[in-house]
Amino acid sequence: MILILKKNYSKCCLISFLFICIFQSESVFASREPIIRVLISKNNNLRIRSDRSIPLTIEGKFFSSKKIKGLTLKNEKNRKILYFDKNKQKKYNLKSNQKFQVRSSDGRGIWVGQKRFSGKLNLFVFDSEILVVNVLGIEKYLSSVVGSEMPTKWPIEALKAQAIASRTYALKQKGNNLFDIDSTQKNQVYNGLESSTYKTIRAVKNTRSLVLTHNNKLINALFHSSSGGMTENSQDVWKNKYSYLSSVRDFDQNNPKFKWQKTFSSNELTNLFPKIGGLKNIEILDITNTGRVKNVKLIGTYGFEQMSGVVLRKRLGLKSNFMRFKFFEEEFDNKFPTKKGLIVFGQGSGHGVGMSQWGAKYMASKGQKAEKILKYFYRGVQIKPFRKDYL
């Protein structure tokens, strides 16, 4: 009996020791978790409120840990004002370069317009606009980014690959004095708690702290929706050449938007290219090895101009610069001569560099793990827990 008690006591001690070690390890990692500052709004009229009964706390020039239900910032008679829900008659005049912070202990987050955000909010008041910056831990941020960038019904290994790529991309952003990263497609999409699901939280948790490195530095982990059959070399889209961002075969043919087309009328072309009087013809000067348009010559009524395929894509609002052109004649009445419209035929969506999200989905659906997916699209990289010296 004494022997049994000793064995049970030893087991309890071992379990307790392991629990303490694991708990301490998690606590240490949590305390070192990188914080990210995300620009979520640029506006002159803003509504911020608590989710339910738990109040918000606001700090700033006029306030010291003031408890509030909600607040409004807006332009009124050429001045910026702030007022609270409980006393809308009392209005505070705001001056440029003022800063406020709003925080909440409510896990359901803080409403900014129609979206909820966890963490804290920094509000910066300027003459032209009011900036709202969400300050939170990188892992909480990623659980939303993964759901904002990729459909959550996709295979878990694709979501895990997205989590690692997005974590790497976010941590590499240098930022400025006010924020590190934008919440739109300028960087990567972040929609707050609305895009965080059980599956995205799982994908982030299972890849916690993992990043992509090359020569012990974070890579520029670019990604896109669909390449149109072949991803692109970085130097064929931008000036910088990265060996890990080399062209590889994509597996994105199951994308319902794999092929697309867009039509422009002669009037639209005239508005888009006013300096040369619209478009009469387009000459493709050179293409990349994958078939994307690199440079074009645009010929109009009053002359011509040259531009890159990337710039032309932005000008026309196209999904990618994997494109070809066909002009067609528009029918007008007898008072006007025949004019030309344009049809653009294209493939893929995005810049085509780095990981293809539709390609990642296909590979995951065939049983490939996140590590293999990432090492396929990013050549010669390693996957490691994040360290500050990787920056």
Beta strands, then each sheet from edge to edge (+ up, - down):
strand 1: 35-43
strand 2: 46-50
strand 3: 56-59
strand 4: 66-68
strand 5: 70-76
strand 6: 79-84
strand 7: 87-94
strand 8: 98-103
strand 9: 110-112
strand 10: 115-117
strand 11: 120-125
strand 12: 130-137
strand 13: 181-182
strand 14: 210-214
strand 15: 217-218
strand 16: 223-224
strand 17: 259-264
strand 18: 281-287
strand 19: 293-300
strand 20: 303-308
strand 21: 323-330
strand 22: 339-347
strand 23: 355-356
strand 24: 382-385
sheet 1: 4+ 3- 8+ 11- 12+ 1- 13-
sheet 2: 7+ 6- 5+ 2- 9+ 10-
sheet 3: 15+ 14- 24+
sheet 4: 16+ 23+
sheet 5: 17+ 22- 21+
sheet 6: 18+ 19- 20+
end
